[in-house]
Amino acid sequence: MKKLTDLLHKKILVLDGAMGTMIQRHKLDEDDFRNEALKNHEKSLKGNNDLLSITRPDIIREIHSKYFKAGADIAETNTFSSTTIAQADYGLDGLVYELNYQSAKIAREIADEFTQAEPDKPRFVAGAMGPTNRTASLSPDVNDPGFRAITFEELRVAYKQQAEALIDGGVDMLLVETVFDTLNAKAALFAIDEIKEERKMDIPVMVSGTITDASGRTLSGQTTEAFLISIQHMDLLSVGLNCALGAAQLRPYLKVLADKSDFFVSAHPNAGLPNEFGQYDETPEMMAEQIKAFLEEGLVNIIGGCCGTTPEHIGAIADLAAKYKPRIVGSQQSTVSRLTVH
C-alpha cells in the first residue's frame, strides 16, 4: 500500500486499456470459449470474455503483456463480469471463484515478469469488479417502479465471492468500476470491508463511476458531486470516472472530482464516442491530445483507457503522462464539508 501511494504522489500512473477491444481482434468462435470440462455445456459461451482466462489463457497473457510493454503501470484483471450474477446468464455461476482466481494469477505473473525486468518501474494488478447487469436502485419494469431485480444482500454476497478470489489470486488493489448505480458499488465496498476485517488485512480500493449522457449524471440519477458524497466516507485509494464518454466529454465531470475529492483521482475514458457501427474512431494521437488537458490542469493521478483503447492508445497516453506531475492530493480549496448534493 505504502509503495503504491508513494508512487502516486510522485508520478501519474497509467492504467491499461480495453480488454474487450483486444479480444475482438482475435475473431474467436465458440470453441475458444470451451475446454474439456465445458465441451458439453448446454448454453452458448461465445462472448463470455472472462471465461478466456480459463480456456485461452494465452490470449489474456498476451494482452496484459502488450499493455505493459506500451507503458501501463497497472493491469486490470479479466474479470469485469466475473460475478455469480453476471455469469448466471451463461449457467456458469459455479465457476466464479476459478474465473477470478485464474484471471488474477495470470495478471500477477505477467506484472511480476515486467517488474523483475524493470525494477525501477514496478507493475501492479487491479482486480476489476464490474457493476453486474442488474441495478439495485431502479426497476427494470416500467409498470412496477417498486420492483427490484436484485437486492443489496445478493450483491454483497456476489461481490464478496469475487473479491475473495481476486485477493487469493494476488491482486494489489481492487477496482470497483463502471459504477452506474452507487447502491451496487456500496454493496461491493461493504463486502470488501467485511473481507478486510475477517482477514485482518488491508487492500487499496479504487472506485470509478460512469456518466451515462450529456446530463452529467449516472444511470441512477446522481451528479458527479453526489456520487462522490455517497462514497467519500469509505477508505478509498482513488475515485474516478470511466467509460460511456470520450476524454473531451468527461473533462468537466472529472474536474468536479479533482476539485472536491481528498482521494487520488483516476480517469480511463473511451476512445471517443462510438460511431453508428459501435466502433471507436479516435486515434491514439487524437485521444492523447484531449487527455493533455487533464494533465495540464492537474486533474488526475491515474490515467488509462476504456472502450476502444488499444496498446497504441496507452502508449501515447503513457508518453504524455511522463511529462507531467500528478494532481496534488489534500490541498484543494474546496473541502469535503463544502460539498452539496444537486
C-alpha positions as CSV (number, residue, x, y, z in Angstrom):
1,M,0.0,0.0,0.0
2,K,2.7,2.5,1.0
3,K,4.8,1.8,-2.1
4,L,1.7,2.4,-4.3
5,T,0.7,5.7,-2.5
6,D,4.3,6.9,-2.5
7,L,4.5,6.4,-6.3
8,L,1.1,8.2,-6.8
9,H,2.5,11.3,-5.0
10,K,5.5,11.3,-7.3
11,K,4.1,10.4,-10.8
12,I,0.9,9.8,-12.8
13,L,0.4,6.1,-13.0
14,V,-1.0,4.6,-16.2
15,L,-3.9,2.1,-16.2
16,D,-4.2,-0.3,-19.2
17,G,-6.7,-0.2,-22.0
18,A,-9.7,-2.2,-23.2
19,M,-9.5,-5.9,-22.7
20,G,-12.6,-6.5,-24.8
21,T,-11.3,-4.4,-27.7
22,M,-8.2,-6.5,-27.8
23,I,-10.1,-9.8,-27.6
24,Q,-12.3,-8.8,-30.5
25,R,-9.1,-8.7,-32.7
26,H,-8.7,-12.4,-32.3
27,K,-12.1,-13.2,-34.1
28,L,-12.8,-16.0,-31.7
29,D,-15.5,-18.7,-32.1
30,E,-17.5,-20.9,-29.8
31,D,-14.7,-23.4,-29.4
32,D,-12.3,-20.8,-28.0
33,F,-14.7,-20.4,-25.0
34,R,-14.8,-24.1,-24.2
35,N,-12.4,-26.6,-22.7
36,E,-12.7,-30.3,-21.9
37,A,-14.9,-29.6,-18.9
38,L,-17.2,-27.2,-20.8
39,K,-17.4,-29.1,-24.1
40,N,-20.9,-30.2,-23.5
41,H,-22.2,-27.1,-21.7
42,E,-25.7,-26.5,-22.8
43,K,-25.6,-22.7,-23.3
44,S,-23.6,-20.7,-25.8
45,L,-20.5,-19.3,-24.3
46,K,-19.2,-17.2,-27.1
47,G,-18.8,-13.6,-25.9
48,N,-18.1,-14.5,-22.3
49,N,-14.7,-12.9,-22.4
50,D,-13.9,-13.6,-18.7
51,L,-14.0,-17.3,-19.5
52,L,-10.9,-17.0,-21.7
53,S,-8.7,-16.8,-18.6
54,I,-9.5,-20.5,-18.3
55,T,-10.0,-21.6,-21.9
56,R,-7.5,-19.4,-23.7
57,P,-5.1,-18.0,-21.1
58,D,-2.5,-17.5,-23.8
59,I,-4.6,-14.7,-25.2
60,I,-5.1,-12.9,-21.9
61,R,-1.4,-13.2,-21.1
62,E,-0.6,-11.7,-24.5
63,I,-2.9,-8.7,-23.9
64,H,-1.5,-8.0,-20.5
65,S,2.0,-8.1,-21.9
66,K,1.1,-5.7,-24.7
67,Y,-0.3,-3.1,-22.4
68,F,2.7,-3.4,-20.0
69,K,5.1,-3.0,-23.0
70,A,3.1,0.1,-24.1
71,G,3.8,1.7,-20.7
72,A,1.0,0.7,-18.4
73,D,1.8,0.6,-14.7
74,I,-1.5,-1.1,-13.7
75,A,-3.2,-4.1,-15.4
76,E,-6.9,-4.8,-14.8
77,T,-7.8,-8.4,-14.4
78,N,-10.1,-10.0,-17.0
79,T,-13.0,-10.2,-14.5
80,F,-15.4,-7.4,-15.4
81,S,-18.3,-9.9,-15.5
82,S,-17.0,-12.5,-13.1
83,T,-19.8,-12.4,-10.5
84,T,-22.4,-15.1,-9.9
85,I,-25.0,-12.5,-11.0
86,A,-23.4,-11.9,-14.5
87,Q,-22.3,-15.5,-15.0
88,A,-25.7,-16.9,-14.3
89,D,-26.7,-15.8,-17.8
90,Y,-24.2,-18.4,-19.1
91,G,-25.0,-21.0,-16.5
92,L,-21.5,-20.6,-15.1
93,D,-22.2,-19.1,-11.7
94,G,-20.5,-22.1,-10.1
95,L,-17.2,-21.2,-11.9
96,V,-16.9,-17.7,-10.4
97,Y,-14.1,-18.5,-7.9
98,E,-11.9,-20.1,-10.6
99,L,-12.6,-17.3,-13.1
100,N,-11.4,-14.6,-10.7
101,Y,-8.6,-16.6,-9.2
102,Q,-7.1,-17.6,-12.6
103,S,-7.5,-14.1,-14.1
104,A,-5.7,-12.6,-11.1
105,K,-3.0,-15.2,-11.2
106,I,-2.3,-14.5,-14.9
107,A,-2.1,-10.8,-14.5
108,R,0.1,-11.2,-11.4
109,E,2.5,-13.4,-13.2
110,I,2.9,-11.0,-16.2
111,A,3.2,-8.0,-13.8
112,D,5.9,-9.7,-11.9
113,E,7.8,-10.6,-15.0
114,F,7.8,-6.9,-16.1
115,T,8.7,-5.7,-12.6
116,Q,11.7,-8.1,-12.5
117,A,12.9,-6.9,-15.9
118,E,12.4,-3.2,-14.9
119,P,12.7,-2.9,-11.1
120,D,12.5,0.9,-11.4
121,K,9.1,0.6,-12.9
122,P,7.0,-1.7,-10.7
123,R,3.8,-3.1,-12.3
124,F,0.6,-3.6,-10.3
125,V,-2.6,-5.6,-10.7
126,A,-6.1,-4.2,-10.1
127,G,-8.9,-6.7,-9.6
128,A,-11.7,-5.5,-11.9
129,M,-15.1,-5.6,-10.3
130,G,-17.8,-4.6,-12.8
131,P,-21.3,-3.3,-12.0
132,T,-23.2,-6.5,-12.9
133,N,-26.1,-6.5,-15.3
134,R,-28.6,-5.6,-12.6
135,T,-29.4,-2.4,-10.7
136,A,-30.4,-2.2,-7.0
137,S,-31.8,1.3,-7.3
138,L,-34.1,1.1,-10.4
139,S,-36.9,-1.1,-11.5
140,P,-36.5,-2.9,-14.9
141,D,-40.3,-2.9,-15.2
142,V,-41.8,0.5,-16.1
143,N,-45.2,-0.8,-14.9
144,D,-43.9,-1.7,-11.5
145,P,-41.5,1.1,-10.3
146,G,-41.1,-0.5,-6.9
147,F,-39.8,-3.8,-8.2
148,R,-36.1,-4.6,-8.0
149,A,-34.3,-7.4,-9.9
150,I,-31.6,-7.7,-7.3
151,T,-31.2,-6.9,-3.6
152,F,-28.3,-5.3,-1.7
153,E,-27.7,-8.6,0.1
154,E,-27.5,-10.6,-3.1
155,L,-25.0,-8.1,-4.5
156,R,-22.9,-8.1,-1.3
157,V,-22.6,-11.9,-1.4
158,A,-21.7,-11.9,-5.1
159,Y,-19.1,-9.2,-4.7
160,K,-17.6,-10.8,-1.6
161,Q,-17.1,-14.1,-3.6
162,Q,-15.4,-12.2,-6.4
163,A,-13.2,-10.1,-4.2
164,E,-12.0,-13.0,-2.1
165,A,-10.9,-14.9,-5.2
166,L,-9.2,-11.9,-6.7
167,I,-7.3,-11.4,-3.4
168,D,-6.3,-15.0,-3.3
169,G,-5.1,-14.7,-6.9
170,G,-2.7,-12.0,-5.9
171,V,-4.1,-8.6,-6.9
172,D,-2.5,-5.4,-5.4
173,M,-5.8,-3.5,-5.3
174,L,-9.5,-3.8,-6.1
175,L,-11.2,-1.6,-8.7
176,V,-15.0,-1.2,-8.4
177,E,-15.6,0.2,-11.8
178,T,-18.1,1.5,-14.3
179,V,-20.4,2.3,-11.5
180,F,-23.8,3.3,-12.9
181,D,-25.7,2.7,-9.6
182,T,-23.9,3.7,-6.4
183,L,-26.0,1.3,-4.4
184,N,-24.4,-1.6,-6.3
185,A,-21.0,-0.1,-5.6
186,K,-21.8,0.3,-1.9
187,A,-22.6,-3.4,-1.8
188,A,-19.2,-4.1,-3.2
189,L,-17.5,-1.8,-0.8
190,F,-19.4,-3.3,2.1
191,A,-18.3,-6.7,1.1
192,I,-14.6,-5.6,0.7
193,D,-14.7,-4.1,4.2
194,E,-16.0,-7.4,5.6
195,I,-13.1,-9.2,4.0
196,K,-10.6,-6.7,5.4
197,E,-12.0,-7.2,8.9
198,E,-12.2,-11.0,8.6
199,R,-8.7,-11.4,7.2
200,K,-7.2,-8.7,9.3
201,M,-5.7,-7.2,6.2
202,D,-5.8,-4.0,4.2
203,I,-6.0,-3.7,0.4
204,P,-6.3,-0.5,-1.6
205,V,-9.7,0.1,-3.2
206,M,-10.4,2.2,-6.3
207,V,-13.9,3.3,-7.3
208,S,-14.7,4.6,-10.8
209,G,-18.2,5.8,-11.8
210,T,-19.6,6.3,-15.2
211,I,-21.5,9.3,-16.6
212,T,-24.1,7.9,-19.0
213,D,-25.0,11.0,-21.1
214,A,-24.6,14.8,-21.6
215,S,-26.7,15.5,-18.4
216,G,-23.6,14.6,-16.4
217,R,-25.4,12.0,-14.3
218,T,-25.1,8.3,-13.6
219,L,-27.8,6.0,-14.7
220,S,-29.4,6.1,-11.3
221,G,-29.5,9.9,-11.5
222,Q,-26.6,11.2,-9.4
223,T,-24.4,14.1,-10.4
224,T,-20.6,13.6,-10.1
225,E,-20.6,15.6,-6.8
226,A,-23.4,13.5,-5.4
227,F,-21.6,10.3,-6.4
228,L,-18.6,11.5,-4.5
229,I,-20.6,12.3,-1.4
230,S,-22.1,8.8,-1.5
231,I,-18.8,7.1,-1.2
232,Q,-16.5,9.6,0.5
233,H,-16.9,8.0,3.9
234,M,-15.1,4.9,2.7
235,D,-11.4,4.2,3.0
236,L,-10.5,4.5,-0.7
237,L,-7.3,4.9,-2.6
238,S,-8.9,6.7,-5.5
239,V,-12.2,7.8,-7.0
240,G,-12.6,8.4,-10.7
241,L,-14.7,8.1,-13.9
242,N,-14.5,5.7,-16.8
243,C,-16.4,4.5,-19.9
244,A,-19.5,6.0,-21.6
245,L,-17.8,9.2,-22.7
246,G,-14.7,10.2,-24.5
247,A,-12.0,12.3,-22.8
248,A,-13.3,15.6,-24.1
249,Q,-16.8,14.9,-22.8
250,L,-15.5,13.5,-19.5
251,R,-13.4,16.5,-18.6
252,P,-15.9,18.8,-16.8
253,Y,-17.1,16.0,-14.6
254,L,-13.5,14.9,-13.9
255,K,-12.8,18.4,-12.8
256,V,-15.5,18.2,-10.2
257,L,-13.8,15.2,-8.7
258,A,-10.4,16.8,-8.8
259,D,-11.7,19.9,-7.1
260,K,-13.8,18.2,-4.4
261,S,-12.1,14.9,-3.6
262,D,-9.5,14.2,-1.0
263,F,-8.7,10.9,-2.7
264,F,-6.4,10.3,-5.6
265,V,-8.3,10.8,-8.9
266,S,-8.4,8.4,-11.8
267,A,-9.8,8.5,-15.3
268,H,-10.0,5.9,-18.1
269,P,-12.3,7.3,-20.8
270,N,-13.3,5.7,-24.1
271,A,-11.6,6.4,-27.3
272,G,-14.2,9.0,-28.2
273,L,-17.9,8.2,-28.7
274,P,-18.9,5.1,-30.8
275,N,-19.9,5.5,-34.4
276,E,-23.0,4.1,-36.0
277,F,-21.4,0.7,-36.1
278,G,-20.4,0.7,-32.5
279,Q,-16.7,1.2,-33.3
280,Y,-14.4,3.8,-31.8
281,D,-12.7,6.0,-34.3
282,E,-10.4,8.1,-32.1
283,T,-6.8,7.5,-32.9
284,P,-4.1,7.3,-30.1
285,E,-2.9,10.8,-31.1
286,M,-6.4,12.3,-31.0
287,M,-7.1,10.8,-27.6
288,A,-3.7,11.8,-26.2
289,E,-4.3,15.4,-27.3
290,Q,-7.6,15.5,-25.4
291,I,-6.1,13.9,-22.3
292,K,-3.4,16.5,-22.4
293,A,-5.9,18.9,-20.9
294,F,-6.3,16.6,-17.9
295,L,-2.6,16.7,-17.3
296,E,-2.1,20.4,-17.8
297,E,-4.8,21.2,-15.4
298,G,-3.5,18.7,-12.8
299,L,-6.8,16.7,-12.7
300,V,-5.5,13.1,-12.4
301,N,-3.2,10.8,-10.5
302,I,-4.1,7.7,-12.6
303,I,-4.9,7.7,-16.3
304,G,-5.8,5.0,-18.8
305,G,-8.3,3.9,-21.4
306,C,-11.7,2.1,-21.6
307,C,-13.7,1.0,-24.6
308,G,-11.9,1.2,-27.9
309,T,-8.4,1.8,-26.4
310,T,-5.5,-0.4,-27.5
311,P,-1.8,-0.6,-26.6
312,E,-1.2,2.1,-29.1
313,H,-3.6,4.4,-27.2
314,I,-2.0,3.5,-23.9
315,G,1.5,4.1,-25.3
316,A,0.6,7.6,-26.5
317,I,-1.0,8.3,-23.1
318,A,2.0,6.9,-21.1
319,D,4.4,9.0,-23.2
320,L,2.4,12.1,-22.4
321,A,1.8,11.4,-18.7
322,A,5.5,11.0,-18.1
323,K,5.9,14.7,-18.9
324,Y,3.5,15.9,-16.2
325,K,3.3,15.9,-12.4
326,P,0.4,14.2,-10.7
327,R,-2.6,16.0,-9.1
328,I,-1.7,17.2,-5.6
329,V,-3.9,15.4,-3.1
330,G,-5.3,17.1,0.0
331,S,-4.6,20.7,-1.0
332,Q,-7.8,21.6,-2.8
333,Q,-9.5,24.8,-1.8
334,S,-12.9,23.0,-1.7
335,T,-13.2,20.7,1.3
336,V,-15.5,17.7,1.8
337,S,-17.6,19.8,4.2
338,R,-18.4,22.2,1.4
339,L,-19.9,19.5,-0.8
340,T,-23.6,19.9,-1.6
341,V,-25.9,17.5,-3.4
342,H,-27.6,18.7,-6.5
